[in-house]
Amino acid sequence: MLRADPAAVHLGAASEVRGAAAVADTLTGRARAAQPALVNGAAGAVWAPGKQPRVVFGFTITRGMVVAIDLVADPVRLRQLDLILDGGRAKPTTDVGMPHTGERRMVERRHRSARPRR
């Protein structure tokens, strides 16, 4: 499952995509500019032109598999996240005219990698 906040939808993301194949099709090509990052200490990805975060990809991992991806583009939310790219912290984001909403979901919940079962 892929979920996008209203600011990411404003940038062109679908608000929700279900199914592994559909999510993969949605991200093919679009996520190419994203780079691996630590998001609040957990594995994630960030699209950050000039190290300025614009979209964060938060992963929910269960039993070693990504089961959900949350896209966050709201500048207020981005400023609240601890983002580390290429060994350094990302610059705090600035307001780039994104709509602000009362909807605040995503990376607060601790993502954890479960060890694969043997």
BELDA-V790650 format. One record per backbone hydrogen bond with DSSP energy under -1.0 kcal/mol. CO is the residue of the C=O (numbers start at 1). NH is the residue of the N-H. If there is no record, write none. Layout:
# BELDA-V790650
[[CO | NH] [CO | NH]]
This chain:
# BELDA-V790650
[[1 | 69] [2 | 17] [3 | 71] [5 | 9] [6 | 10] [7 | 11] [8 | 13] [9 | 12] [15 | 4] [17 | 2] [19 | 23] [20 | 24] [21 | 25] [22 | 26] [23 | 27] [24 | 28] [27 | 31] [31 | 34] [35 | 46] [37 | 44] [38 | 84] [39 | 42] [42 | 39] [44 | 37] [45 | 57] [46 | 35] [47 | 54] [47 | 55] [48 | 51] [49 | 52] [51 | 91] [55 | 47] [56 | 72] [57 | 45] [58 | 70] [60 | 67] [60 | 68] [62 | 65] [65 | 62] [68 | 60] [69 | 3] [70 | 58] [71 | 5] [72 | 56] [74 | 78] [75 | 79] [78 | 81] [82 | 40] [83 | 90] [84 | 38] [85 | 88] [88 | 85] [106 | 109]]
